[in-house]
Structure formats: structure tokens, C-alpha cells
Amino acid sequence: MSWGEFLAMNGYAWYIWGSYGMALLIFIIEILMVRHRRRLILQQLYLMRNAEDAM
């Protein structure tokens, strides 16, 4: 079996590699969303702590 045959996946390459690509894209989006949410939560905690200190 050559690399060309392996990458072609017996004619199903678009389905297989497309599925891998979509899964990778979803994982990347999930990681970015978690990072963004974490940043927002940390900002909220920082603001709440500063608001308590001001009282």
C-alpha cells in the first residue's frame, strides 16, 4: 500500500478526512470558547473583589 492509496482511503477520502477536519475544528472552537469564558469569569471575580474593597 502506498501513501497515495492510504490518503485516498479507497475513494472515501472526502468523507473520512472531512470528518477528521470537522472534529478538529470543533475541538479548536471548544478550546477557544473555554479560554474566553475563563477570562470573563476571572474579570468578573476581579471586579467583584474590587467592589468589596471599595466599601
C-alpha positions as a Markdown table, in Angstrom:
| # | Residue | x | y | z |
|---|---|---|---|---|
| 1 | Met | 0.0 | 0.0 | 0.0 |
| 2 | Ser | 1.4 | 3.4 | -1.0 |
| 3 | Trp | 0.8 | 6.7 | 0.7 |
| 4 | Gly | -1.4 | 7.8 | -2.2 |
| 5 | Glu | -3.7 | 4.8 | -1.7 |
| 6 | Phe | -3.7 | 5.4 | 2.1 |
| 7 | Leu | -4.6 | 9.1 | 1.7 |
| 8 | Ala | -7.3 | 8.2 | -0.9 |
| 9 | Met | -9.0 | 5.7 | 1.5 |
| 10 | Asn | -10.4 | 3.6 | -1.3 |
| 11 | Gly | -12.5 | 6.5 | -2.6 |
| 12 | Tyr | -13.8 | 7.6 | 0.7 |
| 13 | Ala | -11.2 | 10.2 | 1.4 |
| 14 | Trp | -13.5 | 13.2 | 1.3 |
| 15 | Tyr | -15.8 | 11.7 | 4.0 |
| 16 | Ile | -13.0 | 10.4 | 6.2 |
| 17 | Trp | -10.7 | 13.4 | 6.1 |
| 18 | Gly | -13.6 | 15.8 | 6.2 |
| 19 | Ser | -14.8 | 14.1 | 9.4 |
| 20 | Tyr | -11.4 | 14.4 | 10.9 |
| 21 | Gly | -11.2 | 18.1 | 9.8 |
| 22 | Met | -14.6 | 18.9 | 11.3 |
| 23 | Ala | -13.8 | 17.2 | 14.6 |
| 24 | Leu | -10.5 | 19.1 | 14.8 |
| 25 | Leu | -12.3 | 22.3 | 14.1 |
| 26 | Ile | -14.9 | 21.6 | 16.8 |
| 27 | Phe | -12.1 | 20.8 | 19.3 |
| 28 | Ile | -10.3 | 24.1 | 18.5 |
| 29 | Ile | -13.6 | 26.1 | 18.8 |
| 30 | Glu | -14.3 | 24.4 | 22.2 |
| 31 | Ile | -10.8 | 25.3 | 23.5 |
| 32 | Leu | -11.2 | 28.9 | 22.4 |
| 33 | Met | -14.7 | 29.2 | 24.0 |
| 34 | Val | -13.4 | 27.7 | 27.3 |
| 35 | Arg | -10.5 | 30.2 | 27.3 |
| 36 | His | -12.8 | 33.1 | 26.6 |
| 37 | Arg | -15.3 | 32.0 | 29.3 |
| 38 | Arg | -12.4 | 31.6 | 31.8 |
| 39 | Arg | -11.2 | 35.1 | 31.0 |
| 40 | Leu | -14.7 | 36.6 | 31.5 |
| 41 | Ile | -15.1 | 34.8 | 34.9 |
| 42 | Leu | -11.7 | 36.0 | 36.1 |
| 43 | Gln | -12.6 | 39.6 | 35.1 |
| 44 | Gln | -15.9 | 39.3 | 37.0 |
| 45 | Leu | -14.2 | 38.0 | 40.1 |
| 46 | Tyr | -11.6 | 40.8 | 39.9 |
| 47 | Leu | -14.4 | 43.4 | 39.6 |
| 48 | Met | -16.4 | 41.9 | 42.5 |
| 49 | Arg | -13.3 | 41.8 | 44.7 |
| 50 | Asn | -12.5 | 45.4 | 43.9 |
| 51 | Ala | -16.1 | 46.4 | 44.6 |
| 52 | Glu | -16.0 | 44.8 | 48.0 |
| 53 | Asp | -12.7 | 46.5 | 48.8 |
| 54 | Ala | -14.2 | 49.9 | 47.9 |
| 55 | Met | -16.9 | 49.6 | 50.5 |
